[in-house]
């Protein structure tokens, strides 16, 4: 498949403008999800909902990778590794996190919109890396590439560990809310969100392209306000929150 520069550019700018518009929307109206959404209406069970909305971002790049003609040798080690890095996150979210989550049912519109976004973004990142990106043969010794990978892995570790802490707050059947403690939660209220933002900024640094930075920006615009919303919810539920003065970073709180 030839590189579709116009498609890549168009989708990237849609991510950028859509992310900024979504950020402005969330400053006026909080996103209805999780603890902030009523169980009434058409909802999808949490495990199935998370799987359906996240798995396209894994399957679409995988199909693009499998459709490559091995004889052309166009993918290259660097591009394949970077794409597998992107897919690793969504493999975890689709096949591990989705089946471990104890979250509330997800409204069907949110599942649908998220699945559409993940499909388009999966195509954008996969097509750009496989058919448009060009890397030097010395990419393995590139400091920017190494720094990006390290940031991605650090962010993924924070994200996974923070999700584990959140799942451990309740016993099966409990509905009570508790303040998460340990790990990065000692520094920020939304440690899981912080980890995911760090992941995609690391990915953007490693790839160093318009599509990757557009996705990183969209991630911040999308889940940054959710992290702040969680922080305000903790303040309302727990009058002495935060107990530690370590948590002083407003944007990711």
C-alpha positions in Angstrom: 0.0 0.0 0.0 1.3 3.4 -0.9 1.6 6.2 1.7 -1.6 8.3 1.7 -0.1 11.6 2.9 -3.3 13.5 2.6 -5.2 11.0 4.7 -2.5 10.9 7.4 -2.4 14.7 7.5 -6.2 15.0 7.6 -6.7 12.4 10.4 -3.9 14.0 12.4 -5.4 17.4 12.3 -8.8 16.0 13.1 -7.2 14.5 16.3 -5.7 17.9 17.2 -8.8 20.0 16.6 -11.1 17.3 18.0 -8.9 17.0 21.1 -8.9 20.8 21.7 -12.7 21.0 21.1 -13.2 18.0 23.5 -11.1 19.7 26.1 -13.2 22.9 25.9 -16.4 20.8 26.1 -15.2 19.1 29.2 -14.5 22.4 30.9 -18.3 23.1 30.7 -19.8 19.6 30.9 -18.1 16.7 32.6 -17.9 13.4 30.6 -20.5 11.0 31.9 -18.7 7.7 32.6 -18.0 5.4 35.6 -19.1 6.9 38.9 -20.6 9.9 37.1 -23.1 8.0 35.0 -26.4 6.6 36.0 -26.9 2.8 35.6 -30.2 3.6 33.8 -30.5 3.5 30.1 -28.7 1.3 27.5 -25.4 0.1 29.0 -22.9 -2.6 28.2 -21.3 -4.7 30.9 -18.0 -3.2 31.9 -15.8 -6.1 30.8 -17.5 -6.4 27.4 -17.7 -2.7 26.9 -14.0 -2.1 27.5 -13.1 -5.0 25.2 -15.3 -3.8 22.3 -14.1 -0.2 22.5 -10.4 -0.9 22.9 -9.8 -3.9 20.7 -10.0 -2.1 17.3 -6.8 -0.2 18.1 -5.1 -3.6 18.4 -6.7 -5.4 15.5 -6.5 -2.7 12.8 -2.7 -2.2 13.1 -2.3 -6.0 13.3 -4.3 -6.5 10.1 -2.2 -3.8 8.4 1.0 -5.5 9.6 -0.2 -9.0 8.4 -1.2 -7.5 5.0 2.3 -6.4 4.3 4.2 -8.3 1.6 7.3 -9.8 3.3 9.1 -9.6 -0.1 9.0 -5.9 -0.2 10.8 -5.5 3.2 9.1 -2.1 3.6 8.2 -2.3 7.3 11.7 -2.5 8.7 12.7 -3.4 12.3 12.2 0.1 13.6 8.7 0.7 12.2 7.5 -2.8 13.2 8.9 -2.4 16.8 7.2 1.0 17.2 3.9 -0.3 15.9 4.2 -3.3 18.2 4.7 -0.8 21.1 1.5 0.9 20.2 -0.3 -2.4 19.9 1.1 -3.6 23.2 -0.9 -1.0 25.1 -4.1 -2.0 23.4 -3.5 -5.7 23.8 -3.3 -5.1 27.5 -6.4 -2.9 27.6 -8.4 -5.3 25.4 -7.4 -8.7 26.7 -6.1 -8.2 30.2 -7.5 -4.9 31.7 -11.0 -5.4 30.2 -11.4 -8.8 31.9 -10.0 -7.6 35.2 -12.0 -4.5 35.5 -14.7 -4.2 38.2 -16.1 -1.0 36.8 -19.7 0.0 36.2 -21.6 -0.7 33.0 -20.5 1.5 30.1 -23.2 3.5 28.2 -23.5 2.1 24.6 -22.9 5.5 22.9 -19.5 5.8 24.7 -18.6 2.2 23.6 -19.6 3.1 20.0 -17.7 6.4 19.9 -14.6 4.9 21.5 -14.6 2.0 19.1 -14.8 4.4 16.1 -12.0 6.5 17.5 -9.8 3.5 18.2 -10.4 2.2 14.7 -9.4 5.4 13.0 -6.4 6.0 15.3 -5.3 2.5 14.9 -5.4 2.9 11.1 -3.6 6.3 11.3 -0.7 5.1 13.5 -0.4 1.8 11.6 -0.6 3.2 8.1 1.8 6.0 8.9 4.4 3.7 10.5 4.2 1.0 7.9 3.9 3.0 4.7 5.0 6.6 5.4 7.6 6.8 8.2 11.3 6.6 7.3 14.0 5.8 9.9 17.8 5.8 9.7 19.6 2.5 10.0 21.2 3.8 13.2 17.8 4.2 14.9 18.7 1.7 17.7 21.5 4.1 18.9 19.2 7.2 18.6 18.9 8.9 22.0 15.5 10.3 21.2 14.2 6.8 20.3 15.6 5.3 23.5 14.2 8.1 25.6 10.8 7.7 24.0 10.8 3.9 24.7 11.8 4.4 28.3 9.0 7.0 28.8 6.5 4.7 27.2 7.5 1.7 29.4 7.6 3.8 32.5 4.2 5.2 31.8 2.8 1.7 31.1 4.2 0.4 34.3 2.6 3.3 36.2 -0.7 2.8 34.5 -0.9 -0.9 35.1 0.3 -0.6 38.8 -2.2 2.2 39.4 -5.1 0.2 37.9 -4.1 -2.7 40.2 -4.3 -0.3 43.2 -7.7 0.9 42.1 -9.1 -2.6 41.7 -7.8 -3.5 45.2 -9.7 -0.7 46.9 -12.9 -2.8 47.0 -13.8 -6.3 47.8 -16.3 -8.0 45.4 -19.7 -6.6 45.9 -18.6 -3.4 47.7 -19.7 0.0 46.4 -17.9 2.2 48.9 -15.3 4.7 47.6 -11.8 4.9 49.2 -8.8 7.1 48.6 -6.2 5.2 46.6 -2.8 5.0 48.3 0.6 3.8 47.2 2.7 4.2 44.0 2.2 7.4 42.1 -1.1 8.0 44.0 1.1 9.4 46.7 1.9 12.3 44.3 -1.1 12.6 42.0 -4.8 11.8 42.4 -5.1 10.4 38.8 -2.0 8.2 38.7 -3.6 5.8 36.2 -4.4 8.8 33.9 -0.9 10.2 34.4 0.7 6.9 33.4 -1.3 6.7 30.2 -0.4 10.3 29.2 3.2 9.5 29.9 3.0 6.4 27.7 1.8 8.3 24.7 4.2 11.2 25.1 7.0 8.6 25.2 5.5 7.0 22.0 5.3 10.5 20.4 9.0 11.2 21.2 10.1 7.8 19.8 8.1 8.2 16.6 8.5 11.9 16.3 5.7 12.5 13.8 2.5 14.5 13.4 0.2 11.5 13.9 2.0 10.4 17.1 2.0 13.9 18.6 -1.6 14.5 17.6 -2.6 11.3 19.5 -0.5 12.3 22.6 -2.2 15.8 22.5 -5.7 14.2 22.1 -4.9 11.9 25.1 -4.1 14.8 27.4 -7.2 16.8 26.2 -9.4 13.7 26.8 -8.3 12.2 30.1 -6.6 15.2 31.7 -9.9 16.8 32.6 -11.1 13.4 33.9 -8.1 13.3 36.2 -9.0 16.7 37.5 -12.7 15.6 37.9 -11.6 12.7 40.0 -9.5 15.0 42.2 -12.5 17.3 42.8 -14.7 14.3 43.5 -12.2 13.1 46.2 -12.2 16.5 47.7 -16.0 16.5 48.0 -16.2 13.0 49.4 -13.3 13.2 51.8 -13.0 16.6 53.6 -9.4 16.0 54.6 -8.2 15.2 51.1 -5.4 15.4 50.1 -3.8 14.3 53.4 -0.3 14.5 51.9 1.2 17.7 50.5 3.0 15.6 47.9 -0.1 15.8 45.6 0.2 19.4 44.4 0.1 19.1 40.6 -3.3 20.5 39.7 -3.4 19.3 36.0 -2.9 15.7 36.7 -4.6 15.6 40.1 
